[in-house]
């Protein structure tokens, strides 16, 4: 990791921005600092957006995973164990392939328990 002094970054800013424009998300960030200690990072807007989008996806995944863990714990507290079908549906919800409502519908169809969804 090369840390560029702020003065050098100022002098190269036009070139760095041109590189960011041409390379987009593949452009290497520029690390700024003094005395070789990193203090800030310049990165292309395309890379910034990609990182923000990925972070949001990870947050959503974490929330789905947490909700699934709570649901499984609730079932186990009732003295039951989810079957493989239920686990496979939960996995699809965690992965974002299936909504909670769709999961409930699949469970209703599988177990033959029609629910009244209000």
VEXPA-531260 format. One record per atom (N, C-alpha, C): x, y, z; atom name; residue in three letters. Coordinates in pm, 1 decimal, decimal comma. Layout:
X|Y|Z|CA|ALA $
...
***
This chain:
85,5|-117,6|0,0|N|UNK $
0,0|0,0|0,0|CA|UNK $
89,8|123,6|0,0|C|UNK $
71,0|203,8|-101,4|N|UNK $
147,9|327,1|-114,4|CA|UNK $
61,6|442,8|-65,3|C|UNK $
116,5|520,0|27,5|N|UNK $
45,4|636,4|81,2|CA|UNK $
103,2|760,3|15,4|C|UNK $
18,8|833,2|-56,1|N|UNK $
62,8|954,3|-124,3|CA|UNK $
49,0|1073,7|-31,0|C|UNK $
153,2|1156,3|-23,2|N|UNK $
140,1|1280,0|54,7|CA|UNK $
34,2|1370,9|-8,5|C|UNK $
-27,1|1453,4|71,8|N|UNK $
-135,5|1540,0|24,3|CA|UNK $
-87,5|1630,5|-89,1|C|UNK $
32,8|1684,9|-80,0|N|UNK $
85,6|1772,0|-185,0|CA|UNK $
92,5|1697,2|-317,6|C|UNK $
140,6|1574,4|-314,0|N|UNK $
147,5|1492,1|-435,8|CA|UNK $
7,3|1464,9|-490,8|C|UNK $
-86,7|1438,9|-402,8|N|UNK $
-224,4|1413,2|-445,3|CA|UNK $
-282,5|1535,6|-514,3|C|UNK $
-255,5|1652,6|-460,2|N|UNK $
-303,4|1776,3|-523,0|CA|UNK $
-246,5|1790,7|-663,4|C|UNK $
-118,5|1763,4|-675,1|N|UNK $
-51,5|1778,6|-804,9|CA|UNK $
-103,4|1677,1|-906,8|C|UNK $
-145,4|1560,9|-862,1|N|UNK $
-188,9|1455,0|-952,2|CA|UNK $
-341,1|1445,0|-965,3|C|UNK $
-414,2|1532,3|-902,0|N|UNK $
-559,3|1517,9|-895,2|CA|UNK $
-624,6|1505,7|-1032,7|C|UNK $
-585,8|1588,9|-1129,1|N|UNK $
-646,6|1581,6|-1262,3|CA|UNK $
-621,0|1445,9|-1326,6|C|UNK $
-498,2|1394,4|-1313,4|N|UNK $
-465,2|1262,7|-1369,1|CA|UNK $
-540,8|1150,8|-1298,1|C|UNK $
-552,0|1162,8|-1166,6|N|UNK $
-623,4|1060,7|-1089,0|CA|UNK $
-770,5|1058,0|-1129,5|C|UNK $
-832,1|1174,6|-1142,6|N|UNK $
-972,7|1179,9|-1183,2|CA|UNK $
-991,8|1124,3|-1324,4|C|UNK $
-898,5|1153,1|-1414,8|N|UNK $
-906,3|1097,6|-1550,3|CA|UNK $
-897,1|944,9|-1544,9|C|UNK $
-809,4|892,4|-1459,4|N|UNK $
-796,3|747,3|-1443,7|CA|UNK $
-925,0|688,4|-1386,5|C|UNK $
-984,6|756,8|-1288,8|N|UNK $
-1110,9|710,4|-1231,4|CA|UNK $
-1219,3|704,2|-1339,2|C|UNK $
-1224,2|808,6|-1424,0|N|UNK $
-1325,1|810,8|-1530,7|CA|UNK $
-1303,1|696,5|-1629,3|C|UNK $
-1180,0|672,2|-1666,0|N|UNK $
-1154,7|570,0|-1768,2|CA|UNK $
-1163,4|427,6|-1713,0|C|UNK $
-1123,1|405,3|-1587,6|N|UNK $
-1119,5|270,1|-1532,2|CA|UNK $
-1243,4|234,6|-1450,3|C|UNK $
-1321,4|333,9|-1409,1|N|UNK $
-1444,4|308,9|-1333,6|CA|UNK $
-1420,6|229,5|-1206,4|C|UNK $
-1497,0|120,9|-1189,0|N|UNK $
-1486,9|42,3|-1065,2|CA|UNK $
-1354,2|-30,8|-1053,2|C|UNK $
-1281,1|-45,4|-1164,6|N|UNK $
-1151,2|-114,4|-1159,8|CA|UNK $
-1036,7|-23,0|-1117,2|C|UNK $
-1061,6|107,3|-1110,0|N|UNK $
-955,8|202,1|-1075,2|CA|UNK $
-910,3|181,5|-930,7|C|UNK $
-780,9|170,1|-912,7|N|UNK $
-725,6|156,8|-777,4|CA|UNK $
-746,6|287,5|-701,5|C|UNK $
-790,3|278,7|-576,9|N|UNK $
-805,2|400,5|-496,8|CA|UNK $
-668,3|465,4|-470,5|C|UNK $
-670,3|591,3|-438,7|N|UNK $
-548,8|663,4|-400,4|CA|UNK $
-556,1|685,9|-249,8|C|UNK $
-454,1|641,5|-180,4|N|UNK $
-449,7|655,6|-34,2|CA|UNK $
-365,2|777,4|-1,3|C|UNK $
-420,3|865,0|80,7|N|UNK $
-353,7|990,6|117,7|CA|UNK $
-314,6|987,7|264,0|C|UNK $
-207,0|1058,5|295,1|N|UNK $
-167,4|1068,8|434,5|CA|UNK $
-40,0|1148,7|448,9|C|UNK $
7,8|1152,7|568,5|N|UNK $
135,1|1219,6|593,4|CA|UNK $
226,0|1123,0|668,6|C|UNK $
353,9|1135,7|642,3|N|UNK $
453,3|1048,6|705,4|CA|UNK $
419,0|900,2|684,4|C|UNK $
369,0|868,6|564,4|N|UNK $
335,8|731,3|524,6|CA|UNK $
224,3|666,3|607,9|C|UNK $
153,5|747,3|683,4|N|UNK $
40,4|696,3|761,5|CA|UNK $
-88,2|725,7|685,0|C|UNK $
-166,8|623,2|648,6|N|UNK $
-290,4|647,9|572,9|CA|UNK $
-391,6|726,8|655,6|C|UNK $
-452,4|827,7|590,0|N|UNK $
-552,3|910,7|657,2|CA|UNK $
-682,3|922,8|578,8|C|UNK $
-675,8|904,7|447,5|N|UNK $
-795,7|919,3|364,5|CA|UNK $
-778,3|837,6|236,5|C|UNK $
-890,5|818,4|168,4|N|UNK $
-888,1|742,2|43,9|CA|UNK $
-970,1|815,8|-61,1|C|UNK $
-914,3|826,7|-180,6|N|UNK $
-988,7|876,7|-296,0|CA|UNK $
-1020,6|755,9|-382,6|C|UNK $
-1146,3|742,4|-421,0|N|UNK $
-1182,9|633,8|-510,2|CA|UNK $
-1284,8|683,7|-609,9|C|UNK $
-1297,1|611,9|-720,3|N|UNK $
-1391,0|653,9|-824,3|CA|UNK $
-1533,1|647,1|-768,6|C|UNK $
-1618,2|731,7|-825,0|N|UNK $
-1757,1|729,9|-781,5|CA|UNK $
-1820,6|595,2|-815,1|C|UNK $
-1782,7|538,2|-928,6|N|UNK $
-1837,6|406,7|-967,6|CA|UNK $
-1800,9|301,6|-862,7|C|UNK $
-1678,1|305,6|-814,8|N|UNK $
-1636,7|208,2|-712,7|CA|UNK $
-1708,4|235,8|-580,3|C|UNK $
-1722,1|363,7|-545,8|N|UNK $
-1794,7|402,0|-424,2|CA|UNK $
-1937,3|347,4|-429,6|C|UNK $
-2007,7|368,6|-543,8|N|UNK $
-2146,2|320,1|-556,5|CA|UNK $
-2150,8|168,6|-545,4|C|UNK $
-2056,2|100,1|-607,0|N|UNK $
-2053,1|-46,6|-600,3|CA|UNK $
-2034,8|-92,2|-456,2|C|UNK $
-1947,6|-24,8|-381,8|N|UNK $
-1925,2|-60,8|-241,4|CA|UNK $
-2048,8|-33,0|-156,4|C|UNK $
-2114,1|80,2|-178,6|N|UNK $
-2234,9|114,3|-103,6|CA|UNK $
-2345,7|13,9|-133,8|C|UNK $
-2360,9|-21,7|-261,5|N|UNK $
-2463,5|-119,3|-299,1|CA|UNK $
-2435,1|-255,1|-235,0|C|UNK $
-2308,3|-296,6|-236,9|N|UNK $
-2271,9|-424,4|-176,3|CA|UNK $
-2295,7|-421,8|-25,4|C|UNK $
-2263,8|-310,9|38,0|N|UNK $
-2287,3|-297,8|181,5|CA|UNK $
-2436,5|-307,8|212,9|C|UNK $
-2518,6|-244,7|131,6|N|UNK $
-2663,7|-252,0|152,5|CA|UNK $
-2713,8|-395,1|136,1|C|UNK $
-2663,1|-465,6|34,8|N|UNK $
-2701,1|-605,8|16,2|CA|UNK $
-2661,2|-689,1|137,5|C|UNK $
-2542,5|-664,0|190,6|N|UNK $
-2497,1|-738,0|308,6|CA|UNK $
-2583,2|-706,0|430,6|C|UNK $
-2622,5|-580,9|445,7|N|UNK $
-2711,1|-543,8|556,9|CA|UNK $
-2845,4|-614,2|545,8|C|UNK $
-2899,8|-617,5|424,9|N|UNK $
-3028,0|-685,1|403,7|CA|UNK $
-3014,7|-834,9|430,7|C|UNK $
-2904,9|-894,7|384,6|N|UNK $
-2879,9|-1036,3|409,7|CA|UNK $
-2871,1|-1062,6|559,2|C|UNK $
-2799,1|-977,7|630,6|N|UNK $
-2783,6|-993,1|775,3|CA|UNK $
-2919,8|-986,2|844,8|C|UNK $
-3005,1|-893,7|801,9|N|UNK $
-3137,4|-879,8|862,6|CA|UNK $
-3223,3|-1002,9|834,0|C|UNK $
-3218,3|-1052,9|710,1|N|UNK $
-3294,9|-1174,2|677,5|CA|UNK $
-3243,3|-1293,2|758,0|C|UNK $
-3111,7|-1302,9|772,5|N|UNK $
-3051,9|-1412,8|848,8|CA|UNK $
-3094,6|-1405,3|995,9|C|UNK $
-3091,8|-1283,7|1051,7|N|UNK $
-3132,3|-1265,1|1191,3|CA|UNK $
-3278,7|-1301,9|1211,4|C|UNK $
-3363,6|-1257,0|1119,6|N|UNK $
-3506,7|-1287,6|1130,4|CA|UNK $
-3530,1|-1438,2|1121,6|C|UNK $
-3456,0|-1505,5|1035,4|N|UNK $
-3470,2|-1650,3|1023,4|CA|UNK $
-3424,8|-1719,9|1151,2|C|UNK $
-3315,6|-1673,8|1209,1|N|UNK $
-3267,0|-1733,8|1333,7|CA|UNK $
-3369,7|-1718,2|1445,3|C|UNK $
-3434,2|-1602,8|1451,2|N|UNK $
-3538,3|-1580,0|1552,2|CA|UNK $
-3656,3|-1673,9|1528,1|C|UNK $
-3696,4|-1690,5|1401,8|N|UNK $
-3808,5|-1778,9|1370,2|CA|UNK $
-3777,1|-1923,9|1407,6|C|UNK $
-3656,4|-1969,1|1375,4|N|UNK $
-3618,1|-2106,8|1409,2|CA|UNK $
-3612,8|-2124,8|1561,2|C|UNK $
-3560,8|-2025,2|1630,7|N|UNK $
-3556,3|-2033,8|1777,7|CA|UNK $
-3696,8|-2041,3|1835,5|C|UNK $
-3789,6|-1967,4|1776,8|N|UNK $
-3928,5|-1969,4|1823,7|CA|UNK $
-3990,1|-2108,0|1805,9|C|UNK $
-3965,1|-2169,3|1690,3|N|UNK $
-4017,6|-2304,1|1664,0|CA|UNK $
-3957,8|-2403,2|1764,2|C|UNK $
-3828,1|-2391,1|1787,9|N|UNK $
-3761,7|-2483,1|1880,8|CA|UNK $
-3810,0|-2463,2|2024,4|C|UNK $
-3843,0|-2339,7|2060,6|N|UNK $
-3897,1|-2314,9|2194,4|CA|UNK $
-4031,8|-2384,1|2214,2|C|UNK $
-4102,2|-2405,6|2104,4|N|UNK $
-4229,9|-2477,0|2110,9|CA|UNK $
-4208,8|-2628,1|2110,6|C|UNK $
-4083,0|-2672,0|2117,0|N|UNK $
-4052,5|-2813,7|2122,9|CA|UNK $
-4055,3|-2884,2|1988,2|C|UNK $
-4043,0|-2806,4|1880,2|N|UNK $
-4044,8|-2865,8|1746,4|CA|UNK $
-3912,8|-2838,6|1676,7|C|UNK $
-3890,8|-2910,0|1568,7|N|UNK $
-3771,7|-2890,3|1487,5|CA|UNK $
-3817,4|-2870,4|1343,2|C|UNK $
-3773,1|-2762,0|1278,3|N|UNK $
-3812,5|-2740,9|1138,2|CA|UNK $
-3763,7|-2856,9|1050,3|C|UNK $
-3847,6|-2898,3|955,2|N|UNK $
-3807,8|-3006,3|864,4|CA|UNK $
-3720,5|-2950,9|751,0|C|UNK $
-3673,2|-3039,0|664,9|N|UNK $
-3583,8|-2998,5|555,5|CA|UNK $
-3652,5|-2903,1|458,5|C|UNK $
-3781,3|-2924,9|433,3|N|UNK $
-3853,8|-2835,0|343,5|CA|UNK $
-3854,6|-2693,2|400,6|C|UNK $
-3884,1|-2682,2|529,0|N|UNK $
-3885,9|-2551,0|594,4|CA|UNK $
-3747,7|-2486,1|590,7|C|UNK $
-3644,4|-2565,2|615,5|N|UNK $
-3507,6|-2512,5|609,0|CA|UNK $
-3473,5|-2463,4|468,3|C|UNK $
-3517,5|-2539,5|367,2|N|UNK $
-3486,3|-2497,5|229,8|CA|UNK $
-3556,7|-2366,3|195,1|C|UNK $
-3680,8|-2350,2|243,0|N|UNK $
-3750,8|-2223,7|220,2|CA|UNK $
-3681,7|-2109,6|293,4|C|UNK $
-3640,2|-2135,0|417,2|N|UNK $
-3570,3|-2031,5|494,9|CA|UNK $
-3443,4|-1988,2|423,7|C|UNK $
-3372,3|-2085,2|368,6|N|UNK $
-3249,4|-2054,0|295,4|CA|UNK $
-3279,6|-1962,8|176,1|C|UNK $
-3388,1|-1990,7|105,1|N|UNK $
-3425,6|-1907,9|-9,9|CA|UNK $
-3464,3|-1766,5|33,0|C|UNK $
-3526,4|-1753,1|150,4|N|UNK $
-3560,5|-1620,3|202,5|CA|UNK $
-3432,6|-1545,4|238,2|C|UNK $
-3342,4|-1612,8|307,0|N|UNK $
-3215,4|-1549,1|345,3|CA|UNK $
-3139,9|-1501,3|222,0|C|UNK $
-3140,6|-1582,4|116,1|N|UNK $
-3069,5|-1546,7|-7,2|CA|UNK $
-3142,3|-1438,5|-87,4|C|UNK $
-3263,7|-1403,2|-44,2|N|UNK $
-3339,0|-1299,9|-114,3|CA|UNK $
-3414,5|-1351,9|-235,0|C|UNK $
-3424,8|-1484,1|-249,5|N|UNK $
-3494,3|-1544,2|-362,9|CA|UNK $
-3644,4|-1553,5|-340,2|C|UNK $
-3687,7|-1542,0|-215,6|N|UNK $
-3827,1|-1563,4|-178,4|CA|UNK $
-3863,5|-1462,3|-70,3|C|UNK $
-3981,4|-1403,9|-79,7|N|UNK $
-4025,9|-1310,2|24,2|CA|UNK $
-4083,3|-1387,9|141,8|C|UNK $
-4099,3|-1321,3|254,4|N|UNK $
-4160,8|-1384,5|371,3|CA|UNK $
-4302,1|-1432,8|339,5|C|UNK $
-4377,7|-1349,2|268,0|N|UNK $
-4515,3|-1385,8|234,1|CA|UNK $
-4517,9|-1508,6|143,6|C|UNK $
-4425,1|-1514,3|46,9|N|UNK $
-4418,2|-1630,6|-42,0|CA|UNK $
-4379,4|-1755,9|36,3|C|UNK $
-4289,5|-1739,1|134,1|N|UNK $
-4250,5|-1853,3|217,2|CA|UNK $
-4372,0|-1907,6|293,4|C|UNK $
-4450,7|-1817,7|351,2|N|UNK $
-4571,2|-1861,3|422,8|CA|UNK $
-4668,4|-1934,1|330,2|C|UNK $
-4684,1|-1882,2|209,1|N|UNK $
-4771,3|-1947,6|112,2|CA|UNK $
-4722,3|-2087,2|76,7|C|UNK $
-4591,9|-2101,8|57,3|N|UNK $
-4534,0|-2233,1|27,0|CA|UNK $
-4554,4|-2329,1|144,2|C|UNK $
-4534,6|-2279,6|266,4|N|UNK $
-4555,3|-2364,6|384,1|CA|UNK $
-4701,6|-2407,2|395,4|C|UNK $
-4793,4|-2313,1|369,7|N|UNK $
-4936,7|-2345,4|373,9|CA|UNK $
-4971,1|-2454,5|273,3|C|UNK $
-4919,3|-2438,5|149,9|N|UNK $
-4948,2|-2538,3|46,2|CA|UNK $
-4886,5|-2673,8|82,6|C|UNK $
-4765,5|-2670,8|133,2|N|UNK $
-4694,1|-2794,7|166,4|CA|UNK $
-4763,0|-2871,1|279,3|C|UNK $
-4801,8|-2797,7|382,3|N|UNK $
-4860,3|-2862,8|499,3|CA|UNK $
-5013,1|-2865,6|496,6|C|UNK $
-5072,3|-2804,5|392,4|N|UNK $
-5217,7|-2806,5|379,3|CA|UNK $
-5289,4|-2725,0|484,4|C|UNK $
-5230,1|-2613,9|526,3|N|UNK $
-5292,1|-2525,4|626,0|CA|UNK $
-5321,3|-2391,2|561,3|C|UNK $
-5439,2|-2375,9|503,1|N|UNK $
-5469,1|-2244,7|443,8|CA|UNK $
-5475,6|-2137,1|551,4|C|UNK $
-5408,6|-2029,7|528,7|N|UNK $
-5408,6|-1916,8|622,3|CA|UNK $
-5495,3|-1806,9|566,8|C|UNK $
-5551,2|-1730,6|656,5|N|UNK $
-5618,5|-1609,7|610,3|CA|UNK $
-5518,7|-1496,4|629,6|C|UNK $
-5466,8|-1445,3|518,9|N|UNK $
-5370,8|-1334,0|523,6|CA|UNK $
-5448,3|-1204,8|520,5|C|UNK $
-5431,8|-1126,8|625,3|N|UNK $
-5507,1|-1001,2|635,1|CA|UNK $
-5426,9|-886,1|589,4|C|UNK $
***
